[in-house]
Amino acid sequence: MHAKTAEFDFELQELELLAKLLSHPARIAIIKLLAAQKTCISGDIANELPLSRATVCQHLQELKNAGLIKGEINGLNVNYCLNVEKWKAVKARFEGLFALTIHDFHCNC
């Protein structure tokens, strides 16, 4: 038995994974925090969110595994920042999807 998602092409599967990653408010909050800083953050991101340090670390790891953020060890801290090139690709993927849906449709339903 295999997942039905395997029946869809790679582009659709990738878009689905990105949507899942962006479907949690903690991950969106992390992304917004990193975007607002416009630089790498070496402080404790968990202090900025109403979640435990362990939970924040799990969300950071998911974002990092997807390539949406970068994390580099600097002494005892990890510096996190957005992966701008990956975000450009993500933006293009979603814009492509949205462009397909924003037409002058004349539907009577």
C-alpha positions as CSV (number, residue, x, y, z in Angstrom):
1,M,0.0,0.0,0.0
2,H,1.4,3.4,-0.9
3,A,0.3,6.9,-0.2
4,K,-1.9,8.5,-2.8
5,T,0.3,11.6,-2.7
6,A,2.9,9.5,-4.6
7,E,0.5,9.6,-7.6
8,F,1.1,13.4,-7.9
9,D,4.1,15.0,-9.6
10,F,7.1,16.2,-7.7
11,E,6.1,19.9,-7.9
12,L,2.7,19.3,-6.3
13,Q,4.3,17.1,-3.6
14,E,6.9,19.8,-2.9
15,L,4.1,22.5,-2.6
16,E,2.2,20.3,-0.2
17,L,5.3,19.9,2.0
18,L,5.8,23.6,2.0
19,A,2.2,24.3,2.9
20,K,2.4,21.8,5.8
21,L,5.5,23.5,7.1
22,L,3.8,26.9,7.0
23,S,0.6,25.5,8.6
24,H,1.8,25.9,12.2
25,P,1.6,29.3,14.0
26,A,4.9,28.7,15.8
27,R,6.8,28.2,12.5
28,I,5.2,31.3,11.1
29,A,6.1,33.3,14.2
30,I,9.7,32.1,13.9
31,I,9.8,33.1,10.2
32,K,8.4,36.5,11.0
33,L,10.9,37.0,13.8
34,L,13.8,36.1,11.6
35,A,12.4,38.3,8.7
36,A,11.9,41.3,11.1
37,Q,15.5,41.1,12.3
38,K,16.9,41.2,8.7
39,T,20.0,39.5,10.1
40,C,21.0,36.3,11.9
41,I,19.7,35.8,15.4
42,S,22.1,34.3,17.9
43,G,19.9,34.8,21.0
44,D,17.4,32.5,22.4
45,I,14.4,32.5,20.0
46,A,12.4,30.5,22.6
47,N,12.3,33.7,24.8
48,E,10.3,35.4,22.0
49,L,7.6,32.7,21.8
50,P,5.0,31.3,24.3
51,L,6.5,27.8,23.9
52,S,9.1,25.6,25.6
53,R,12.7,25.7,24.4
54,A,12.3,22.1,23.3
55,T,9.3,22.8,21.2
56,V,10.9,25.8,19.6
57,C,14.0,23.7,18.8
58,Q,11.8,21.1,17.1
59,H,10.2,23.8,14.9
60,L,13.5,25.3,14.1
61,Q,14.8,21.9,13.1
62,E,11.9,21.3,10.8
63,L,12.4,24.7,9.1
64,K,16.1,24.0,8.8
65,N,15.6,20.5,7.4
66,A,13.3,22.1,4.7
67,G,16.0,24.6,3.9
68,L,13.8,27.6,4.8
69,I,16.2,28.8,7.5
70,K,19.9,28.4,8.1
71,G,21.5,27.6,11.4
72,E,25.1,27.7,12.2
73,I,26.9,27.0,15.5
74,N,28.7,30.0,16.9
75,G,30.3,29.0,20.2
76,L,27.5,28.0,22.6
77,N,24.8,29.6,20.4
78,V,23.3,28.8,17.0
79,N,22.8,31.7,14.6
80,Y,19.6,31.4,12.7
81,C,18.5,33.4,9.6
82,L,16.2,33.0,6.7
83,N,17.5,31.2,3.6
84,V,16.7,34.0,1.2
85,E,17.4,31.9,-2.0
86,K,15.0,29.2,-0.8
87,W,12.3,31.8,0.1
88,K,12.6,33.2,-3.4
89,A,11.9,29.7,-4.8
90,V,9.0,29.2,-2.3
91,K,7.5,32.5,-3.3
92,A,7.7,31.6,-7.0
93,R,6.0,28.3,-6.3
94,F,3.1,29.8,-4.5
95,E,2.8,32.8,-6.9
96,G,2.6,30.2,-9.7
97,L,-0.3,28.5,-7.9
98,F,-2.1,31.7,-7.1
99,A,-1.6,33.1,-10.6
100,L,-3.6,30.1,-11.9
101,T,-6.5,30.9,-9.6
102,I,-6.7,34.7,-10.1
103,H,-8.5,35.1,-13.4
104,D,-11.6,36.7,-14.5
105,F,-13.8,33.6,-14.0
106,H,-17.4,33.9,-14.8
107,C,-18.9,31.2,-12.7
108,N,-22.5,31.1,-11.7
109,C,-22.0,28.9,-8.7
